[in-house]
Amino acid sequence: MEHIELFFKSIFIDNMVFATFLGMCSYLAVSKKVATAVGLGAAVIFVLAVTVPLNWLLDQYILQEGALSWLGEEYAAYDLSFLSFIMFIATIATMVQLVEIIVEKFSPSLYNSLGIFLPLIAVNCAILGGSLFMQSREIPSLGLALTYGVGSGIGWFLAILAIAAIREKIRYSSVPPALRGLGITFIITGLMAIGFMSFGGMLTGGDEEQKETPKVEVTIENKKEEKQDAKEIIADNTKTNNQ
């Protein structure tokens, strides 16, 4: 259940584009055609699915304070957390280079269409953001880190696929001249972000109901006690008057 919750949360609620607006440069530049958007989105899914678990291992066994205790007690006091950015970026750059080699080998047309934006995945803030969010949210296991990486990649993929499909359609629409190009794209992105905000209560509705139920019970009990106290006061007053 925890994996499913994290998976859907990383896709819809914490979407890299619509919730945190990370990776916008590639999102805007490579979303003119659906085919190109699919290729880049698949590359982002692969990179996030590999780098987030790898960086989780680096963080747990090398970078955190006391993480080197597995080497011996004399290393337990070491804190290498200041190397997080360097190590994370090195891991990401290695994976991006691997993706670039594979795409160039098996799909030269996609490699040419992506152009400079394929190697720029290495400095895509959405890729680094996935590892940093994993670290800041203290994801407890490697399996959850993998789930979070795949879900974040799919969320970014859905975002660029949706905007690419819309941009292909609006080419034939009568868009006002002042909004053509990036203008209408930014407006559509904002509207889509508002739509994705509606997923915010998808995983919290049950918790709210459980929290509200005890309050109602307490309120009913308090009312019963108040009525009982009022009856006792009236009875005492009646006895006093009779006397």
N, C-alpha and C positions, 0 to 999 in steps of 0.2 A: 504493500500500500504506500509505503514511504517513497519508493521509486516512482510509482505512478503519479503521486502528488507532485514530486519535484519535477518530473518530466513535463507535465502539463503546465505547471507554474512557470517553468523556464521558457516555454513556447509562447504562452498567451499573456500571463500576468507580468512577468519580468522580461518581456520581449526586448531584445537588444536594440532594435530600431525604434519601436513605438513607445517603450517605457523609459529607456535611458538615452536614446538618440546616439548610439555608438555605431561606428561604421558607416556614417552618412556619406562620406566621399565616394566610396565604391558603390553604395546604394543608389546615388544619384547619377553617377557617371556610366554605369554598366547596366542600367535598367531601360535602355531604349528598345531592346529586342528581348523576347522571351527566351530564345535559344541561348543567348549570351548570359542572361540572368540565371538560367538553370545551371550552366556550366560553372559560373562563379559561386553560386549557392552551394552546389555539391562540393566544391573545393573548400568552402568555409566550413561545411559540416564535417568533412574529413579532418581538417586541421584542428578544429575545436574538440572533436572526439578523441584525438590523439594527444594534443598538448595539455588539455585540462587534467586528465589522469596522470600524465608524466610530471606535470608541475605539482600535482598533489603529492606524488612520491618524493619529489625534491623538497617540498615544504615540510613534509612529515619527518623525513629521515636525514635531512642535511641542514635546512635553513632555520627552522625554529630553534628557540632557546632550549638547550638540552637535547636536541634531536640527535646529536652525535654520541649519545650515551651508549649506543650499540657497539661503538668502537672501543669503549673502555671508560672507567670511571673518571679518568683524567681529562676526558673530552666532554664531560657532561656540562661543564660551565660555559662552553662556547656558544655564542649567539651569532649566527651568520644571516640573520633576517635582512640586514642591509644589502645583501646581494640578491634579494628577491627579483628586482626588476631586471638585472643583468641575466640571471639564470633563466627567468621566464622568457625573455626576448630571445635568448640563444636557442632555447628549445623550439620556440615558434619559428624562428628563421630557418632552422634545420628542417622542420616539417614542410615549410613552404617551399624550400628548395627541392625537396623530394617530390612534392605535388607538381611543381613546375617542370621537372624532368619527365614525369609520367605523362602529363598533358601534352607536352611537346612531342613525345615519342608516339603516342597513340591517337592524338587528335590535333594535328597541326593547324587545322582551320579554326578550332576553338582557341588554340594558343594565340593565333594571330588576331582574332577578334577581341580577346581579353586584353592584349597588348601589355602595357606597363602595369595594369591593375592587378595582374596575377602575382608578380613578385612583391607588389605593394601590400599584399595580404600580411606580410611579415610585420608591417607597421600599422596594420588595421587596428584601430582602438577597440573594436568589438572582440577581436581575438585575444588581445591582452586583457581586456575587461573581463572575459570569461574566467581567466586564471586568477585575476585579482579578486573578483567576486567570490570565487571558490575559496580563496584564502580568508577573506574578511568574514564570510558567513560560516567559516569553520565546519565545512562539510566533513562528516566523521569517517567516511569509508571510501575506498577506491571505487567500489561499485556505484556509489552515489555521485562521485566525481565524474565517472564516465556517463552516467545518466544526465547529469547537468550539462556536460559538454555537448552531448548529442542533442539534447533538447534546445539548448541555446543556438546551436547551428541550424536546427530545423526552423526555429523561430525567425532567424535572420533570412533563411532561404524563403520562407513563406512571404516575408515582407518584400523582398526584392522581386519575387515572382509576381506578387499581386500588383506592385506598382508598374512592372514591365508590361503586364497584360493591359492595364489601364492606359498606359502611355501609347501602346500600339493602337488602341481604340480611339483615343482623343485626337489622333492625327487627322481623322476624318470628321472631327466635330468643329463647330464654329466657336472656337475659343477667342475671347477678346484679344486683340493684338498685344496689349500691355501685359497679359498674363501668359502668353505663349512661352513654352520652354520650361525653365526652372520655376517660374512663378506659379503656374497651375500645378506643377509637381509638388511644390512645398505645401500648397493648400490641400491637395489630396492627401499628402502624408499626414498633415495635421488632423484632417477628418478621420483618417484611418486610425491614428493614435487615440482619438476620442472613442472610436468604436472599440478598440482593444481595452480601453479602461473599463468597459462594462464587464470584462472577465474578472475584475478584481474581487468580486464577491463569490466567485465560483467555488472556492475551497474553504470559505469561512462561514457559510450560512449555518451549517450544523453546530459549530461552536457557539454562535450567538444564541441559538435556541436553547442550548444546554445551560448557558449562563443566565438566561432570563427566567427559566422555570423555577429555580430555587427562590428567586426574589418574590415571585407570585405566592409561593407557599408560605414564605415568611410573613408576607403582608396579610394573608388570610389568618394566620395564627395570631398575629398582633391584633387584628380586628376582633377575633374571638375573645382574647384576653381583655381588651378594652370593654367589650360588652359585659363580660362577667364582672369586671370591677364596677361598672356603672350599676349593675343590678344589686351588688352588695351595698353600694352607697345608698341607693334608693331604699333598700330594706332597712338599713340602719336609721335613716331619716324617718321612716314610717314608725319604727319602734319608739324613737325618741318623742315623736309627736303624740303617740298614743299614751305614753307615760305622762 
